[in-house]
Amino acid sequence: MNIFVGGVTLTISVGAFVTQFIHWWYNRQSGVTNFAPLPVPPPPQKWPTDDAIDVCPVCKRKRTNDTVLSSSGFVFCYPCIFHFVQDNQKCPVTGYKSSLNQLVKLYHSEEY
């Protein structure tokens, strides 16, 4: 009985896929598309980068425990960015919505 149910389920799944594929294939050839083109987003604004390359944008001191916030790409001290994101749920430089899951520790070759 289980083999019969499995066979029926597989047949229905394959049939649905084939039907959708054929529908897509014929619409593609006739030039009909279901997807509207998305507008091109504006370029990102320029953020001030007057600080030295190894300075944390939050505390303005030499960074320790370099950590990047993946939502913006900026590098901070781990304690600074952890507390800021925990309290504000955004990047302190760009204002992009962020979470603690987006913190990535950076390792330098001399730390190995």
N, CA, C and O atoms as a GROMACS GRO file, in nm:
protein
  448
    1MET      N    1   0.082  -0.119   0.000
    1MET     CA    2   0.000   0.000   0.000
    1MET      C    3   0.087   0.126   0.000
    1MET      O    4   0.055   0.224  -0.069
    2ASN      N    5   0.198   0.124   0.079
    2ASN     CA    6   0.286   0.240   0.084
    2ASN      C    7   0.352   0.267  -0.051
    2ASN      O    8   0.373   0.383  -0.087
    3ILE      N    9   0.383   0.163  -0.124
    3ILE     CA   10   0.443   0.180  -0.257
    3ILE      C   11   0.344   0.246  -0.350
    3ILE      O   12   0.382   0.332  -0.430
    4PHE      N   13   0.218   0.209  -0.342
    4PHE     CA   14   0.114   0.268  -0.426
    4PHE      C   15   0.098   0.417  -0.395
    4PHE      O   16   0.092   0.498  -0.487
    5VAL      N   17   0.091   0.453  -0.266
    5VAL     CA   18   0.076   0.594  -0.226
    5VAL      C   19   0.199   0.674  -0.271
    5VAL      O   20   0.185   0.785  -0.320
    6GLY      N   21   0.318   0.617  -0.253
    6GLY     CA   22   0.440   0.685  -0.297
    6GLY      C   23   0.442   0.706  -0.447
    6GLY      O   24   0.485   0.811  -0.495
    7GLY      N   25   0.396   0.606  -0.522
    7GLY     CA   26   0.390   0.619  -0.668
    7GLY      C   27   0.292   0.725  -0.713
    7GLY      O   28   0.321   0.801  -0.806
    8VAL      N   29   0.176   0.730  -0.649
    8VAL     CA   30   0.076   0.831  -0.684
    8VAL      C   31   0.129   0.970  -0.650
    8VAL      O   32   0.112   1.064  -0.729
    9THR      N   33   0.192   0.986  -0.536
    9THR     CA   34   0.247   1.116  -0.496
    9THR      C   35   0.354   1.161  -0.595
    9THR      O   36   0.356   1.277  -0.636
   10LEU      N   37   0.443   1.070  -0.632
   10LEU     CA   38   0.548   1.104  -0.727
   10LEU      C   39   0.489   1.140  -0.863
   10LEU      O   40   0.536   1.235  -0.926
   11THR      N   41   0.389   1.067  -0.909
   11THR     CA   42   0.324   1.095  -1.037
   11THR      C   43   0.260   1.233  -1.037
   11THR      O   44   0.271   1.307  -1.135
   12ILE      N   45   0.193   1.269  -0.929
   12ILE     CA   46   0.129   1.401  -0.920
   12ILE      C   47   0.235   1.511  -0.920
   12ILE      O   48   0.218   1.613  -0.988
   13SER      N   49   0.344   1.493  -0.845
   13SER     CA   50   0.450   1.593  -0.839
   13SER      C   51   0.515   1.614  -0.975
   13SER      O   52   0.536   1.727  -1.018
   14VAL      N   53   0.548   1.505  -1.042
   14VAL     CA   54   0.611   1.514  -1.174
   14VAL      C   55   0.514   1.574  -1.274
   14VAL      O   56   0.555   1.655  -1.358
   15GLY      N   57   0.388   1.537  -1.267
   15GLY     CA   58   0.288   1.593  -1.357
   15GLY      C   59   0.272   1.744  -1.339
   15GLY      O   60   0.259   1.817  -1.437
   16ALA      N   61   0.272   1.790  -1.214
   16ALA     CA   62   0.262   1.934  -1.187
   16ALA      C   63   0.384   2.007  -1.243
   16ALA      O   64   0.371   2.115  -1.301
   17PHE      N   65   0.502   1.948  -1.224
   17PHE     CA   66   0.624   2.012  -1.277
   17PHE      C   67   0.620   2.020  -1.428
   17PHE      O   68   0.650   2.125  -1.486
   18VAL      N   69   0.583   1.912  -1.493
   18VAL     CA   70   0.579   1.910  -1.640
   18VAL      C   71   0.478   2.011  -1.691
   18VAL      O   72   0.504   2.082  -1.788
   19THR      N   73   0.362   2.019  -1.627
   19THR     CA   74   0.260   2.115  -1.668
   19THR      C   75   0.311   2.259  -1.656
   19THR      O   76   0.292   2.339  -1.748
   20GLN      N   77   0.376   2.291  -1.544
   20GLN     CA   78   0.430   2.427  -1.527
   20GLN      C   79   0.542   2.455  -1.627
   20GLN      O   80   0.553   2.566  -1.678
   21PHE      N   81   0.625   2.355  -1.654
   21PHE     CA   82   0.733   2.373  -1.751
   21PHE      C   83   0.678   2.401  -1.890
   21PHE      O   84   0.725   2.492  -1.958
   22ILE      N   85   0.578   2.325  -1.932
   22ILE     CA   86   0.517   2.345  -2.064
   22ILE      C   87   0.453   2.484  -2.072
   22ILE      O   88   0.466   2.552  -2.173
   23HIS      N   89   0.385   2.525  -1.968
   23HIS     CA   90   0.325   2.659  -1.964
   23HIS      C   91   0.433   2.766  -1.978
   23HIS      O   92   0.418   2.861  -2.055
   24TRP      N   93   0.543   2.751  -1.902
   24TRP     CA   94   0.652   2.847  -1.911
   24TRP      C   95   0.713   2.847  -2.051
   24TRP      O   96   0.741   2.953  -2.107
   25TRP      N   97   0.735   2.728  -2.107
   25TRP     CA   98   0.799   2.716  -2.238
   25TRP      C   99   0.718   2.788  -2.346
   25TRP      O  100   0.776   2.864  -2.424
   26TYR      N  101   0.590   2.769  -2.352
   26TYR     CA  102   0.508   2.832  -2.455
   26TYR      C  103   0.493   2.982  -2.433
   26TYR      O  104   0.490   3.057  -2.530
   27ASN      N  105   0.484   3.026  -2.310
   27ASN     CA  106   0.477   3.169  -2.283
   27ASN      C  107   0.608   3.238  -2.316
   27ASN      O  108   0.609   3.352  -2.361
   28ARG      N  109   0.720   3.168  -2.295
   28ARG     CA  110   0.851   3.226  -2.327
   28ARG      C  111   0.864   3.246  -2.477
   28ARG      O  112   0.914   3.350  -2.521
   29GLN      N  113   0.819   3.150  -2.556
   29GLN     CA  114   0.832   3.160  -2.701
   29GLN      C  115   0.738   3.265  -2.760
   29GLN      O  116   0.769   3.323  -2.864
   30SER      N  117   0.624   3.289  -2.695
   30SER     CA  118   0.530   3.388  -2.749
   30SER      C  119   0.560   3.529  -2.700
   30SER      O  120   0.492   3.624  -2.738
   31GLY      N  121   0.661   3.542  -2.616
   31GLY     CA  122   0.699   3.675  -2.569
   31GLY      C  123   0.620   3.721  -2.448
   31GLY      O  124   0.642   3.833  -2.401
   32VAL      N  125   0.530   3.640  -2.396
   32VAL     CA  126   0.452   3.677  -2.278
   32VAL      C  127   0.536   3.646  -2.155
   32VAL      O  128   0.592   3.537  -2.143
   33THR      N  129   0.544   3.739  -2.066
   33THR     CA  130   0.618   3.717  -1.943
   33THR      C  131   0.533   3.759  -1.824
   33THR      O  132   0.456   3.855  -1.832
   34ASN      N  133   0.547   3.688  -1.716
   34ASN     CA  134   0.472   3.720  -1.595
   34ASN      C  135   0.550   3.809  -1.501
   34ASN      O  136   0.500   3.848  -1.395
   35PHE      N  137   0.673   3.842  -1.537
   35PHE     CA  138   0.758   3.920  -1.449
   35PHE      C  139   0.771   4.062  -1.503
   35PHE      O  140   0.812   4.083  -1.617
   36ALA      N  141   0.735   4.158  -1.420
   36ALA     CA  142   0.754   4.298  -1.456
   36ALA      C  143   0.898   4.336  -1.424
   36ALA      O  144   0.950   4.293  -1.322
   37PRO      N  145   0.963   4.414  -1.510
   37PRO     CA  146   1.101   4.453  -1.480
   37PRO      C  147   1.104   4.542  -1.355
   37PRO      O  148   1.022   4.632  -1.339
   38LEU      N  149   1.199   4.516  -1.270
   38LEU     CA  150   1.214   4.596  -1.149
   38LEU      C  151   1.289   4.724  -1.181
   38LEU      O  152   1.379   4.723  -1.265
   39PRO      N  153   1.253   4.833  -1.115
   39PRO     CA  154   1.326   4.958  -1.139
   39PRO      C  155   1.469   4.947  -1.086
   39PRO      O  156   1.494   4.875  -0.989
   40VAL      N  157   1.559   5.017  -1.148
   40VAL     CA  158   1.698   5.018  -1.105
   40VAL      C  159   1.708   5.103  -0.979
   40VAL      O  160   1.664   5.218  -0.980
   41PRO      N  161   1.766   5.050  -0.870
   41PRO     CA  162   1.775   5.128  -0.747
   41PRO      C  163   1.877   5.240  -0.763
   41PRO      O  164   1.970   5.229  -0.843
   42PRO      N  165   1.860   5.346  -0.687
   42PRO     CA  166   1.957   5.455  -0.694
   42PRO      C  167   2.091   5.409  -0.637
   42PRO      O  168   2.094   5.319  -0.554
   43PRO      N  169   2.201   5.470  -0.682
   43PRO     CA  170   2.331   5.431  -0.627
   43PRO      C  171   2.339   5.467  -0.479
   43PRO      O  172   2.272   5.561  -0.435
   44PRO      N  173   2.420   5.395  -0.402
   44PRO     CA  174   2.430   5.427  -0.259
   44PRO      C  175   2.496   5.562  -0.238
   44PRO      O  176   2.580   5.606  -0.318
   45GLN      N  177   2.456   5.626  -0.131
   45GLN     CA  178   2.516   5.756  -0.102
   45GLN      C  179   2.658   5.738  -0.053
   45GLN      O  180   2.695   5.629  -0.007
   46LYS      N  181   2.736   5.841  -0.062
   46LYS     CA  182   2.875   5.835  -0.016
   46LYS      C  183   2.877   5.871   0.133
   46LYS      O  184   2.820   5.972   0.174
   47TRP      N  185   2.943   5.785   0.213
   47TRP     CA  186   2.954   5.812   0.354
   47TRP      C  187   3.090   5.871   0.382
   47TRP      O  188   3.188   5.837   0.315
   48PRO      N  189   3.097   5.959   0.480
   48PRO     CA  190   3.227   6.020   0.509
   48PRO      C  191   3.325   5.914   0.559
   48PRO      O  192   3.292   5.832   0.644
   49THR      N  193   3.444   5.918   0.505
   49THR     CA  194   3.550   5.824   0.545
   49THR      C  195   3.675   5.902   0.581
   49THR      O  196   3.786   5.866   0.541
   50ASP      N  197   3.657   6.009   0.656
   50ASP     CA  198   3.771   6.093   0.694
   50ASP      C  199   3.860   6.026   0.799
   50ASP      O  200   3.977   6.062   0.814
   51ASP      N  201   3.804   5.929   0.871
   51ASP     CA  202   3.880   5.862   0.976
   51ASP      C  203   3.988   5.774   0.915
   51ASP      O  204   3.979   5.732   0.800
   52ALA      N  205   4.090   5.746   0.995
   52ALA     CA  206   4.194   5.653   0.951
   52ALA      C  207   4.132   5.516   0.930
   52ALA      O  208   4.024   5.487   0.981
   53ILE      N  209   4.199   5.433   0.854
   53ILE     CA  210   4.142   5.304   0.814
   53ILE      C  211   4.124   5.208   0.932
   53ILE      O  212   4.042   5.117   0.925
   54ASP      N  213   4.199   5.227   1.040
   54ASP     CA  214   4.189   5.136   1.154
   54ASP      C  215   4.115   5.196   1.273
   54ASP      O  216   4.134   5.152   1.387
   55VAL      N  217   4.031   5.296   1.248
   55VAL     CA  218   3.955   5.364   1.353
   55VAL      C  219   3.810   5.317   1.350
   55VAL      O  220   3.748   5.308   1.244
   56CYS      N  221   3.757   5.287   1.467
   56CYS     CA  222   3.617   5.244   1.479
   56CYS      C  223   3.526   5.365   1.458
   56CYS      O  224   3.547   5.467   1.523
   57PRO      N  225   3.426   5.356   1.371
   57PRO     CA  226   3.335   5.468   1.349
   57PRO      C  227   3.248   5.502   1.470
   57PRO      O  228   3.191   5.611   1.475
   58VAL      N  229   3.237   5.412   1.567
   58VAL     CA  230   3.151   5.438   1.684
   58VAL      C  231   3.230   5.509   1.793
   58VAL      O  232   3.190   5.616   1.838
   59CYS      N  233   3.342   5.449   1.838
   59CYS     CA  234   3.417   5.506   1.950
   59CYS      C  235   3.530   5.600   1.906
   59CYS      O  236   3.587   5.671   1.989
   60LYS      N  237   3.561   5.602   1.776
   60LYS     CA  238   3.665   5.689   1.717
   60LYS      C  239   3.804   5.659   1.773
   60LYS      O  240   3.891   5.746   1.773
   61ARG      N  241   3.825   5.534   1.820
   61ARG     CA  242   3.958   5.491   1.865
   61ARG      C  243   4.006   5.378   1.775
   61ARG      O  244   3.930   5.325   1.694
   62LYS      N  245   4.134   5.341   1.792
   62LYS     CA  246   4.189   5.229   1.716
   62LYS      C  247   4.105   5.105   1.746
   62LYS      O  248   4.078   5.074   1.862
   63ARG      N  249   4.065   5.034   1.638
   63ARG     CA  250   3.977   4.917   1.654
   63ARG      C  251   4.046   4.804   1.728
   63ARG      O  252   4.166   4.781   1.713
   64THR      N  253   3.966   4.734   1.809
   64THR     CA  254   4.009   4.610   1.872
   64THR      C  255   3.904   4.506   1.840
   64THR      O  256   3.786   4.539   1.829
   65ASN      N  257   3.943   4.380   1.824
   65ASN     CA  258   3.848   4.274   1.789
   65ASN      C  259   3.767   4.313   1.665
   65ASN      O  260   3.644   4.320   1.670
   66ASP      N  261   3.836   4.338   1.555
   66ASP     CA  262   3.771   4.384   1.432
   66ASP      C  263   3.652   4.296   1.397
   66ASP      O  264   3.663   4.174   1.389
   67THR      N  265   3.538   4.360   1.376
   67THR     CA  266   3.414   4.291   1.342
   67THR      C  267   3.344   4.370   1.233
   67THR      O  268   3.326   4.491   1.245
   68VAL      N  269   3.304   4.300   1.126
   68VAL     CA  270   3.233   4.366   1.017
   68VAL      C  271   3.082   4.344   1.035
   68VAL      O  272   3.038   4.237   1.077
   69LEU      N  273   3.006   4.446   1.003
   69LEU     CA  274   2.860   4.435   1.001
   69LEU      C  275   2.821   4.407   0.856
   69LEU      O  276   2.832   4.495   0.771
   70SER      N  277   2.776   4.284   0.829
   70SER     CA  278   2.758   4.241   0.690
   70SER      C  279   2.648   4.318   0.617
   70SER      O  280   2.647   4.319   0.494
   71SER      N  281   2.558   4.383   0.688
   71SER     CA  282   2.454   4.460   0.619
   71SER      C  283   2.509   4.587   0.555
   71SER      O  284   2.450   4.640   0.461
   72SER      N  285   2.623   4.637   0.605
   72SER     CA  286   2.679   4.760   0.549
   72SER      C  287   2.822   4.743   0.500
   72SER      O  288   2.865   4.816   0.410
   73GLY      N  289   2.897   4.649   0.556
   73GLY     CA  290   3.035   4.629   0.516
   73GLY      C  291   3.135   4.710   0.596
   73GLY      O  292   3.255   4.698   0.573
   74PHE      N  293   3.090   4.790   0.689
   74PHE     CA  294   3.181   4.869   0.772
   74PHE      C  295   3.237   4.783   0.884
   74PHE      O  296   3.173   4.688   0.930
   75VAL      N  297   3.360   4.816   0.929
   75VAL     CA  298   3.428   4.740   1.033
   75VAL      C  299   3.432   4.824   1.161
   75VAL      O  300   3.458   4.945   1.157
   76PHE      N  301   3.405   4.758   1.272
   76PHE     CA  302   3.395   4.824   1.402
   76PHE      C  303   3.470   4.742   1.506
   76PHE      O  304   3.514   4.630   1.479
   77CYS      N  305   3.484   4.798   1.628
   77CYS     CA  306   3.525   4.720   1.744
   77CYS      C  307   3.406   4.631   1.779
   77CYS      O  308   3.291   4.673   1.768
   78TYR      N  309   3.434   4.508   1.820
   78TYR     CA  310   3.323   4.417   1.852
   78TYR      C  311   3.232   4.473   1.962
   78TYR      O  312   3.110   4.474   1.943
   79PRO      N  313   3.286   4.519   2.076
   79PRO     CA  314   3.194   4.568   2.181
   79PRO      C  315   3.110   4.687   2.134
   79PRO      O  316   2.992   4.697   2.168
   80CYS      N  317   3.170   4.776   2.056
   80CYS     CA  318   3.097   4.894   2.009
   80CYS      C  319   2.978   4.855   1.921
   80CYS      O  320   2.865   4.898   1.944
   81ILE      N  321   3.004   4.772   1.820
   81ILE     CA  322   2.898   4.738   1.725
   81ILE      C  323   2.796   4.644   1.787
   81ILE      O  324   2.678   4.652   1.755
   82PHE      N  325   2.841   4.556   1.876
   82PHE     CA  326   2.747   4.466   1.943
   82PHE      C  327   2.644   4.545   2.020
   82PHE      O  328   2.524   4.522   2.005
   83HIS      N  329   2.688   4.637   2.103
   83HIS     CA  330   2.595   4.714   2.185
   83HIS      C  331   2.509   4.808   2.100
   83HIS      O  332   2.390   4.826   2.128
   84PHE      N  333   2.569   4.869   1.997
   84PHE     CA  334   2.491   4.960   1.913
   84PHE      C  335   2.380   4.886   1.840
   84PHE      O  336   2.265   4.931   1.839
   85VAL      N  337   2.412   4.772   1.778
   85VAL     CA  338   2.311   4.697   1.704
   85VAL      C  339   2.208   4.638   1.799
   85VAL      O  340   2.089   4.633   1.767
   86GLN      N  341   2.251   4.592   1.915
   86GLN     CA  342   2.158   4.537   2.013
   86GLN      C  343   2.056   4.642   2.055
   86GLN      O  344   1.938   4.611   2.072
   87ASP      N  345   2.100   4.766   2.073
   87ASP     CA  346   2.010   4.873   2.118
   87ASP      C  347   1.929   4.936   2.005
   87ASP      O  348   1.815   4.976   2.027
   88ASN      N  349   1.986   4.946   1.884
   88ASN     CA  350   1.924   5.025   1.777
   88ASN      C  351   1.879   4.945   1.655
   88ASN      O  352   1.803   4.998   1.574
   89GLN      N  353   1.923   4.819   1.639
   89GLN     CA  354   1.890   4.734   1.525
   89GLN      C  355   1.920   4.801   1.391
   89GLN      O  356   1.844   4.786   1.296
   90LYS      N  357   2.030   4.876   1.383
   90LYS     CA  358   2.071   4.937   1.257
   90LYS      C  359   2.221   4.964   1.260
   90LYS      O  360   2.284   4.960   1.366
   91CYS      N  361   2.277   4.991   1.142
   91CYS     CA  362   2.419   5.026   1.130
   91CYS      C  363   2.437   5.171   1.174
   91CYS      O  364   2.359   5.257   1.133
   92PRO      N  365   2.538   5.201   1.257
   92PRO     CA  366   2.557   5.340   1.300
   92PRO      C  367   2.604   5.432   1.188
   92PRO      O  368   2.587   5.554   1.200
   93VAL      N  369   2.662   5.380   1.082
   93VAL     CA  370   2.712   5.464   0.973
   93VAL      C  371   2.605   5.483   0.866
   93VAL      O  372   2.576   5.596   0.826
   94THR      N  373   2.546   5.374   0.819
   94THR     CA  374   2.453   5.381   0.706
   94THR      C  375   2.308   5.389   0.747
   94THR      O  376   2.224   5.439   0.671
   95GLY      N  377   2.276   5.341   0.866
   95GLY     CA  378   2.136   5.336   0.909
   95GLY      C  379   2.060   5.216   0.856
   95GLY      O  380   1.940   5.205   0.876
   96TYR      N  381   2.131   5.124   0.786
   96TYR     CA  382   2.066   5.004   0.734
   96TYR      C  383   2.020   4.916   0.849
   96TYR      O  384   2.090   4.903   0.949
   97LYS      N  385   1.903   4.857   0.835
   97LYS     CA  386   1.851   4.767   0.936
   97LYS      C  387   1.948   4.651   0.953
   97LYS      O  388   1.993   4.592   0.854
   98SER      N  389   1.981   4.616   1.078
   98SER     CA  390   2.082   4.514   1.105
   98SER      C  391   2.043   4.433   1.228
   98SER      O  392   1.960   4.474   1.309
   99SER      N  393   2.106   4.316   1.238
   99SER     CA  394   2.083   4.231   1.355
   99SER      C  395   2.217   4.176   1.402
   99SER      O  396   2.317   4.184   1.331
  100LEU      N  397   2.217   4.120   1.522
  100LEU     CA  398   2.339   4.064   1.577
  100LEU      C  399   2.389   3.945   1.495
  100LEU      O  400   2.508   3.914   1.499
  101ASN      N  401   2.302   3.879   1.421
  101ASN     CA  402   2.343   3.768   1.335
  101ASN      C  403   2.431   3.813   1.219
  101ASN      O  404   2.494   3.730   1.154
  102GLN      N  405   2.436   3.942   1.192
  102GLN     CA  406   2.514   3.995   1.080
  102GLN      C  407   2.654   4.040   1.122
  102GLN      O  408   2.725   4.100   1.041
  103LEU      N  409   2.693   4.013   1.245
  103LEU     CA  410   2.828   4.048   1.291
  103LEU      C  411   2.923   3.934   1.254
  103LEU      O  412   2.896   3.817   1.283
  104VAL      N  413   3.034   3.969   1.189
  104VAL     CA  414   3.131   3.870   1.144
  104VAL      C  415   3.268   3.911   1.197
  104VAL      O  416   3.316   4.020   1.167
  105LYS      N  417   3.330   3.823   1.274
  105LYS     CA  418   3.464   3.848   1.329
  105LYS      C  419   3.567   3.839   1.217
  105LYS      O  420   3.563   3.746   1.136
  106LEU      N  421   3.658   3.935   1.212
  106LEU     CA  422   3.766   3.934   1.114
  106LEU      C  423   3.893   3.885   1.180
  106LEU      O  424   3.926   3.926   1.291
  107TYR      N  425   3.964   3.798   1.111
  107TYR     CA  426   4.091   3.746   1.162
  107TYR      C  427   4.203   3.795   1.071
  107TYR      O  428   4.191   3.790   0.949
  108HIS      N  429   4.310   3.841   1.131
  108HIS     CA  430   4.426   3.887   1.056
  108HIS      C  431   4.532   3.779   1.058
  108HIS      O  432   4.537   3.698   1.151
  109SER      N  433   4.616   3.776   0.957
  109SER     CA  434   4.716   3.669   0.945
  109SER      C  435   4.812   3.666   1.063
  109SER      O  436   4.861   3.559   1.099
  110GLU      N  437   4.842   3.780   1.125
  110GLU     CA  438   4.935   3.779   1.239
  110GLU      C  439   4.871   3.726   1.366
  110GLU      O  440   4.941   3.706   1.466
  111GLU      N  441   4.738   3.701   1.367
  111GLU     CA  442   4.671   3.649   1.486
  111GLU      C  443   4.674   3.497   1.490
  111GLU      O  444   4.633   3.440   1.591
  112TYR      N  445   4.721   3.428   1.386
  112TYR     CA  446   4.717   3.282   1.382
  112TYR      C  447   4.823   3.222   1.468
  112TYR      O  448   4.834   3.100   1.477
   0.00000   0.00000   0.00000
